[in-house]
Amino acid sequence: MFRDSKSNARIDTLIGKAGRVNGDIEFAGGLHLDGQVTGNVRAVDGDPESTLHVSEHGAIEGSVEVPNVMLNGSVRGDIYASGRVVLGAQARVHGNLHYGIIEMTLGAEIKGKLVPLPSAGVATTEQAQAPA
């Protein structure tokens, strides 16, 4: 039914529980966050497989622009994820969540709007009705 995301989790960058970052982060591949980030987190353009994992100890104060997000910590800011968003039981989002696909576990909280993003391979109604 669902892919086991833990079996192929790739971590290229790790910020440990005691780590604190003040400023923006840009990364490619996989970023696992156990610490605190005060700033925006963004995946480098052109990598649709980039994934952000935020553990129950992790927290971000700023916007997140990453194709895939696995959240079990907190984000204070908007999230833009064109791929998959997985919210664990301890996930807390204080901002709008823009997503391609979303999976939520009982207990996750969102204080903001859920905004579905248009699928890349699906034509919108307006495009389908436009004359050739």
C-alpha positions in Angstrom: 0.0 0.0 0.0 2.5 2.7 1.1 6.2 2.6 0.4 8.4 1.9 3.4 10.2 5.3 3.5 12.6 4.1 6.2 14.1 1.4 4.0 15.5 3.8 1.4 16.1 6.9 3.6 19.2 8.7 2.4 21.0 11.1 4.7 23.7 13.3 3.3 23.5 16.0 6.0 22.9 15.6 9.7 22.2 18.3 12.3 22.4 16.7 15.8 20.2 17.2 18.8 22.6 19.8 20.3 23.0 21.6 16.9 21.7 25.1 16.5 21.7 26.9 13.1 21.0 30.6 12.8 20.6 31.3 9.1 19.2 29.7 5.9 20.2 26.1 4.9 20.3 24.9 1.3 21.0 21.2 0.7 20.7 18.3 -1.8 19.9 14.7 -1.1 18.7 14.0 2.4 18.9 16.3 5.5 18.1 14.8 9.0 17.4 17.4 11.7 17.4 16.6 15.4 18.4 20.2 16.4 17.1 23.7 15.9 17.1 25.9 12.8 16.2 29.6 12.9 16.0 30.4 9.2 14.7 28.9 5.9 15.4 25.4 4.8 15.5 24.8 1.0 16.5 22.0 -1.3 18.8 22.9 -4.1 16.8 23.2 -7.4 16.8 20.2 -9.7 16.7 17.4 -7.2 13.1 16.0 -6.9 14.3 13.3 -4.5 15.6 15.7 -1.8 14.1 14.9 1.5 14.0 16.6 4.9 13.5 14.5 8.0 12.7 16.4 11.2 12.7 14.2 14.3 10.6 14.8 17.4 13.5 16.8 18.8 13.9 19.0 15.7 12.4 22.4 15.2 12.5 25.0 12.3 11.5 28.6 12.6 11.3 29.7 9.0 9.8 28.4 5.7 10.6 25.0 4.2 10.9 24.4 0.4 11.7 20.7 0.0 10.1 18.2 -2.4 9.6 15.6 0.3 9.2 16.2 4.1 9.0 13.7 6.9 8.0 15.7 10.0 7.8 14.5 13.5 9.0 17.8 15.1 7.8 21.4 14.6 7.9 24.0 11.9 6.9 27.6 12.5 6.5 28.8 8.9 5.0 27.7 5.6 5.9 24.4 4.1 6.1 23.9 0.3 6.5 20.3 -0.7 5.8 19.3 -4.3 6.2 15.6 -3.5 5.2 13.8 -0.4 4.6 15.1 3.1 4.5 12.6 6.0 3.4 14.0 9.4 4.1 11.9 12.4 2.1 11.8 15.6 4.3 14.6 17.2 4.4 16.8 14.1 3.4 20.5 14.7 3.0 22.9 11.9 2.3 26.6 12.5 1.8 27.9 9.0 0.3 26.9 5.7 1.2 23.5 4.2 1.4 23.3 0.4 1.7 19.6 -0.6 1.6 17.2 -3.5 0.7 14.1 -1.5 0.1 14.1 2.3 0.0 11.4 4.9 -0.9 12.2 8.5 -0.7 10.2 11.6 -3.3 10.6 14.4 -2.0 13.4 16.7 -0.3 15.6 14.1 -1.3 19.3 14.3 -1.6 21.9 11.6 -2.4 25.5 12.5 -2.8 26.9 9.1 -4.2 26.0 5.7 -3.7 22.8 3.8 -3.1 23.8 0.1 -2.9 21.0 -2.5 -0.4 21.7 -5.3 -1.3 20.7 -8.9 0.2 17.4 -10.0 3.0 17.8 -12.6 1.6 15.1 -14.9 -2.1 16.0 -14.7 -3.6 18.7 -16.9 -5.9 21.1 -15.1 -9.5 21.6 -16.2 -8.7 24.8 -17.9 -5.8 23.3 -19.9 -8.0 20.3 -20.9 -10.7 22.7 -22.2 -8.4 25.1 -24.0 -8.7 25.0 -27.8 -5.8 23.6 -29.7 
